[in-house]
């Protein structure tokens, strides 16, 4: 294998055989022969990362009931905005039956409480940080002013945080980002300074105008260098935006609408969550141990915080609001009866809301941070029968996701309209003021392995892409291995993949696109909503922490 130490080349140096296999072969081949070789892998299922194995006995599948996260009640609905309060705190919860697991939580639960809001009615969520480290809250998919978007250096410090007296006027010292662990950690003395950071503590209010389409969003920690372990420890929750137009469609609702947060985890012998951090305190030294540089996978599949759960359903249509909240694991979902009959997944929405018309899938791929709004019809399943949701990309225990058991016949008055939405944007390639080409590749950073955008690791003090407010642009995104690319603030349409047509699951308005190994894809969007500093990044959370993030300035 050739070695190159030019960080701009986007090539990894010294990749071990274990890493190469863990990344699915693509990174090693890319480092040796470039994207032409990796392009041949684009048609193969992705497997990016290495799997942790739990050291505690795991329960059988399909025995734990599916929990439904509680909907958070506002503390005030007076005036022009609803107001909510969430305390970020440590809690011990039961994930595996009979096992107590310490977690970092929003409000003491995992997932955190679900926030339900109405399109066009602002909300303010006041977070109080009682965790042992700084945090940042990002509403993923939100059309949010930059001041409340959760920029990675806009920290909320806990009381008594040792750096609190050294932040200066709105700034915060960010540490040297050496992913091999040989340099100073984040918040260290040898620091790079972000003069635009806004540091508060221990509370901060985030105001979300919610002038956006009805859809499923999610909120999670976004602290620089430590997003991956913070989400792994439990800092994630759902946010549903509703509106009158969607309510009038007659889609399955009430008990026939299920939010499903899918995430993988692994457990240590004492019942705690296992994660390969270089610094388990998450205070100084960012990064993970070498075998997991491409991403951390767990061997337990959780849905709404329960392992391989089962849910009792009626013989009717159900609307499943699905989020892949895993750090690095990809899924290809398939729904099967126990006698092997496949049930269709009828997609009605994507990351940013309803499609123009339904799209029927037999298999549905999901990358980290993607959301799909799908309907499953249990009407043809006999009472007492079981329906399994499986992951075609998994093996062993990770092949199972969850199950449904049909309990009774009912009269179902829901429907799936042939026209779902008429308000999708209709940008054309000819509308674009600019076409950009942006690469996502492995490389060298600060003396260690990293993941780079256009050959550079993230630097909050650098402007990477500047766009004019209101402009339409086409971005051509290029990957070496599998990268789910997320743009803050805006939704986009997928124009093309590999020079060809988009895939069926690319329909609708998205904010995250799953790039396959060696693949290029074109997206189109209009940069409107708000001016300010935003981000785009890979949502493989380990890649993000190891440099695969860039600044987007809307001016």
Secondary structure in CASP SS format (residue, H / E / C, confidence):
PFRMAT SS
TARGET T0000
AUTHOR 0000-0000-0000
METHOD secondary structure of the structure
MODEL  1
X C 1.00
X C 1.00
X C 1.00
X C 1.00
X C 1.00
X C 1.00
X H 1.00
X H 1.00
X H 1.00
X C 1.00
X C 1.00
X C 1.00
X C 1.00
X C 1.00
X C 1.00
X C 1.00
X H 1.00
X H 1.00
X H 1.00
X H 1.00
X H 1.00
X H 1.00
X C 1.00
X C 1.00
X C 1.00
X H 1.00
X H 1.00
X H 1.00
X H 1.00
X H 1.00
X H 1.00
X H 1.00
X H 1.00
X C 1.00
X H 1.00
X H 1.00
X H 1.00
X H 1.00
X H 1.00
X C 1.00
X C 1.00
X C 1.00
X C 1.00
X C 1.00
X C 1.00
X C 1.00
X C 1.00
X C 1.00
X C 1.00
X E 1.00
X E 1.00
X C 1.00
X C 1.00
X C 1.00
X C 1.00
X C 1.00
X C 1.00
X C 1.00
X C 1.00
X C 1.00
X C 1.00
X C 1.00
X C 1.00
X C 1.00
X E 1.00
X C 1.00
X C 1.00
X C 1.00
X C 1.00
X C 1.00
X E 1.00
X C 1.00
X C 1.00
X C 1.00
X C 1.00
X E 1.00
X C 1.00
X C 1.00
X C 1.00
X C 1.00
X E 1.00
X E 1.00
X E 1.00
X E 1.00
X E 1.00
X E 1.00
X E 1.00
X E 1.00
X E 1.00
X E 1.00
X E 1.00
X E 1.00
X E 1.00
X E 1.00
X C 1.00
X C 1.00
X C 1.00
X C 1.00
X C 1.00
X E 1.00
X E 1.00
X E 1.00
X E 1.00
X E 1.00
X E 1.00
X E 1.00
X C 1.00
X C 1.00
X E 1.00
X C 1.00
X C 1.00
X E 1.00
X E 1.00
X E 1.00
X E 1.00
X E 1.00
X E 1.00
X E 1.00
X C 1.00
X C 1.00
X C 1.00
X E 1.00
X E 1.00
X E 1.00
X E 1.00
X E 1.00
X E 1.00
X E 1.00
X E 1.00
X C 1.00
X C 1.00
X C 1.00
X C 1.00
X C 1.00
X E 1.00
X C 1.00
X E 1.00
X E 1.00
X E 1.00
X E 1.00
X C 1.00
X C 1.00
X C 1.00
X C 1.00
X C 1.00
X H 1.00
X H 1.00
X H 1.00
X C 1.00
X C 1.00
X C 1.00
X C 1.00
X C 1.00
X C 1.00
X C 1.00
X E 1.00
X E 1.00
X C 1.00
X C 1.00
X C 1.00
X C 1.00
X C 1.00
X C 1.00
X H 1.00
X H 1.00
X H 1.00
X C 1.00
X C 1.00
X C 1.00
X C 1.00
X C 1.00
X E 1.00
X E 1.00
X E 1.00
X E 1.00
X C 1.00
X C 1.00
X C 1.00
X C 1.00
X C 1.00
X C 1.00
X C 1.00
X C 1.00
X C 1.00
X C 1.00
X C 1.00
X C 1.00
X C 1.00
X C 1.00
X C 1.00
X E 1.00
X E 1.00
X E 1.00
X E 1.00
X C 1.00
X C 1.00
X C 1.00
X C 1.00
X C 1.00
X E 1.00
X E 1.00
X C 1.00
X E 1.00
X E 1.00
X E 1.00
X E 1.00
X E 1.00
X E 1.00
X C 1.00
X C 1.00
X C 1.00
X C 1.00
X C 1.00
X C 1.00
X E 1.00
X E 1.00
X E 1.00
X E 1.00
X E 1.00
X E 1.00
X E 1.00
X C 1.00
X C 1.00
X C 1.00
X C 1.00
X C 1.00
X H 1.00
X H 1.00
X H 1.00
X H 1.00
X H 1.00
X H 1.00
X C 1.00
X C 1.00
X C 1.00
X E 1.00
X E 1.00
X E 1.00
X E 1.00
X E 1.00
X E 1.00
X E 1.00
X C 1.00
X H 1.00
X H 1.00
X H 1.00
X H 1.00
X C 1.00
X C 1.00
X C 1.00
X C 1.00
X C 1.00
X C 1.00
X H 1.00
X H 1.00
X H 1.00
X E 1.00
X E 1.00
X E 1.00
X E 1.00
X E 1.00
X E 1.00
X E 1.00
X E 1.00
X E 1.00
X C 1.00
X E 1.00
X C 1.00
X C 1.00
X C 1.00
X C 1.00
X C 1.00
X E 1.00
X C 1.00
X C 1.00
X C 1.00
X E 1.00
X C 1.00
X C 1.00
X C 1.00
X C 1.00
X C 1.00
X C 1.00
X C 1.00
X C 1.00
X C 1.00
X C 1.00
X E 1.00
X C 1.00
X H 1.00
X H 1.00
X H 1.00
X C 1.00
X C 1.00
X C 1.00
X E 1.00
X E 1.00
X C 1.00
X C 1.00
X E 1.00
X E 1.00
X E 1.00
X E 1.00
X C 1.00
X C 1.00
X E 1.00
X E 1.00
X C 1.00
X C 1.00
X E 1.00
X E 1.00
X E 1.00
X E 1.00
X E 1.00
X E 1.00
X C 1.00
X E 1.00
X E 1.00
X E 1.00
X E 1.00
X E 1.00
X E 1.00
X E 1.00
X E 1.00
X C 1.00
X C 1.00
X C 1.00
X C 1.00
X C 1.00
X C 1.00
X E 1.00
X E 1.00
X E 1.00
X E 1.00
X E 1.00
X E 1.00
X E 1.00
X C 1.00
X C 1.00
X C 1.00
X C 1.00
X E 1.00
X E 1.00
X C 1.00
X E 1.00
X E 1.00
X E 1.00
X E 1.00
X E 1.00
X E 1.00
X C 1.00
X C 1.00
X E 1.00
X E 1.00
X E 1.00
X E 1.00
X E 1.00
X E 1.00
X E 1.00
X E 1.00
X E 1.00
X C 1.00
X C 1.00
X E 1.00
X E 1.00
X E 1.00
X C 1.00
X C 1.00
X C 1.00
X C 1.00
X E 1.00
X E 1.00
X E 1.00
X E 1.00
X E 1.00
X E 1.00
X E 1.00
X C 1.00
X C 1.00
X C 1.00
X C 1.00
X C 1.00
X C 1.00
X C 1.00
X C 1.00
X E 1.00
X E 1.00
X E 1.00
X E 1.00
X E 1.00
X E 1.00
X C 1.00
X C 1.00
X C 1.00
X C 1.00
X H 1.00
X H 1.00
X H 1.00
X H 1.00
X E 1.00
X E 1.00
X E 1.00
X E 1.00
X E 1.00
X E 1.00
X E 1.00
X E 1.00
X E 1.00
X E 1.00
X C 1.00
X C 1.00
X C 1.00
X C 1.00
X C 1.00
X C 1.00
X C 1.00
X C 1.00
X C 1.00
X C 1.00
X C 1.00
X C 1.00
X C 1.00
X C 1.00
X C 1.00
X C 1.00
X C 1.00
X C 1.00
X C 1.00
X H 1.00
X H 1.00
X H 1.00
X C 1.00
X C 1.00
X E 1.00
X E 1.00
X E 1.00
X E 1.00
X E 1.00
X E 1.00
X E 1.00
X E 1.00
X E 1.00
X E 1.00
X E 1.00
X E 1.00
X C 1.00
X C 1.00
X E 1.00
X E 1.00
X E 1.00
X E 1.00
X E 1.00
X E 1.00
X C 1.00
X C 1.00
X E 1.00
X C 1.00
X C 1.00
X C 1.00
X C 1.00
X C 1.00
X C 1.00
X C 1.00
X C 1.00
X E 1.00
X E 1.00
X E 1.00
X C 1.00
X C 1.00
X C 1.00
X C 1.00
X E 1.00
X E 1.00
X E 1.00
X E 1.00
X E 1.00
X E 1.00
X E 1.00
X E 1.00
X C 1.00
X C 1.00
X C 1.00
X E 1.00
X E 1.00
X E 1.00
X E 1.00
X E 1.00
X C 1.00
X C 1.00
X C 1.00
X C 1.00
X E 1.00
X E 1.00
X E 1.00
X E 1.00
X E 1.00
X E 1.00
X C 1.00
X C 1.00
X E 1.00
X C 1.00
X C 1.00
X C 1.00
X H 1.00
X H 1.00
X H 1.00
X C 1.00
X C 1.00
X C 1.00
X E 1.00
X C 1.00
X E 1.00
X E 1.00
X E 1.00
X E 1.00
X C 1.00
X C 1.00
X C 1.00
X C 1.00
X E 1.00
X E 1.00
X E 1.00
X E 1.00
X E 1.00
X E 1.00
X E 1.00
X C 1.00
X C 1.00
X C 1.00
X C 1.00
X C 1.00
X E 1.00
X E 1.00
X E 1.00
X E 1.00
X E 1.00
X E 1.00
X E 1.00
X C 1.00
X C 1.00
X H 1.00
X H 1.00
X H 1.00
X H 1.00
X H 1.00
X C 1.00
X C 1.00
X C 1.00
X E 1.00
X E 1.00
X E 1.00
X E 1.00
X E 1.00
X E 1.00
X C 1.00
END
